[in-house]
Amino acid sequence: MWARYLLPYIEINAAKDIVVSDVRFENEFQTLEELDFIMVRCYVGEVIQKERIMQEMPDMPDELRLDISEVDLDDVGCIGSGMMWDHLITNDGCSIEGLLQQVDDVIKFERDNG
């Protein structure tokens, strides 16, 4: 699994901030959580997600939105999942500035409290 191959890079770059921008599976989430990564979910509502997919890939069947790579982490944070997001960023049509402000807020929170 790719997340385990990240270990040597983390050891070499321990003083730097490392961002993994695309985590899709529970095993990836769990590995990064074990490595003390701060887990941030960028949430997009189903309606907006579908609109964006139709703009980018109009021929994509609806079933692909239900592919395991799209839904495997949907239960993170639910009772019994054993996994929890540290932060939630909402990307539901806000401006890029609004999205970046949410990222800045997470960084500030972690620096002040981490």
N, C-alpha and C positions, 0 to 999 in steps of 0.2 A: 504494500500500500504506500502511496506517495508520501503521506504525512510522516512516516518513519524515516524516509530518506532526508527529511528536513533536519534531523538531529545534528549531523555534522555542521551544517550551515548555521544553525542556532549557536552551537558551541563556538564557532569561529567569530560570529557576529553578535556575541552576547550583549554588548553595550549598545547595540542599535535597535531601533524599533523595526519589527518585522510584521508585514501585513500579508495575510493569506486572503485573497479577495474572493475566493469561490470555494466554499465548503458545501458539499451536497449530500454526504452520507453520514450516518451515525458513527461509523468507525473512524472517519476523519475527524468528526467533532470530538469524539472521546479522546483520541490521540492528542489533538491540539489542546484540549482541556487539561489533560494530564501533564502537558508541557507548560502549563500556566499561561496559556494564551488568554487574552480577554476576548470573550466570544460576543460578537455583535451581529444581530440579525437586521438586515435591511428588508423591511416588510413592504410588500406591494399587495394591495387588495386584488381579489380575483377578477373583478370587472376591469380594472386598469391593466392588470397583467394580460388579460385576453386582448384588450385593445392594442397594447404594445406589440404583442406577438403577431396580431393580424396586420399591423403596419409593416413589421419587419419581414414576416414570413407568411403571407396570406394563404399559401397552399398547405400550411402545416395542419394536420388533423388535430382535432380537440383532444384526442386520446393522449397525444404527446405531452400535454400539460399535466397529465396524470402519471407520467413515467416516474419510476422510482427515484430517478435523479432530480426530479422536481418536487417530490413530496416526502422524501425520507426524513427530513428534519421538521416536518410540520407539527409533530407531537412534542418536540423539545419544549420544555417549560410546563407541560401538562403533568398533573398528578400521576405519579407512578413511572414517569419516563426516566427518572434518575439523572436527567440532564437539564441544564438551565442556561438560558442566554444571560449574559451579564448586562447587556444593553439592547435596546430596540430602537432602530431608526426607521421612521416611516417615510417611504418614498411613494406617496400617493398623489402625485401631481404637483408637489411643491416645486418651487424654482430650484435651480442648481445651487443658488446662494443659500436657500433654505436647507437643502440637503447638506451642504458643506458646513453650515452652522451647527447642524445636529452632530456631525462628525467632530467639529471643534469642541462642542459641549462634552462629548464622550471623552475626548483627550484631556480636557481640563479637569473633568471629574476624576479620571484615573490618576492624573498627576497630583491632584490635591488630596486624594484619598487612598491611592494605591501604594 
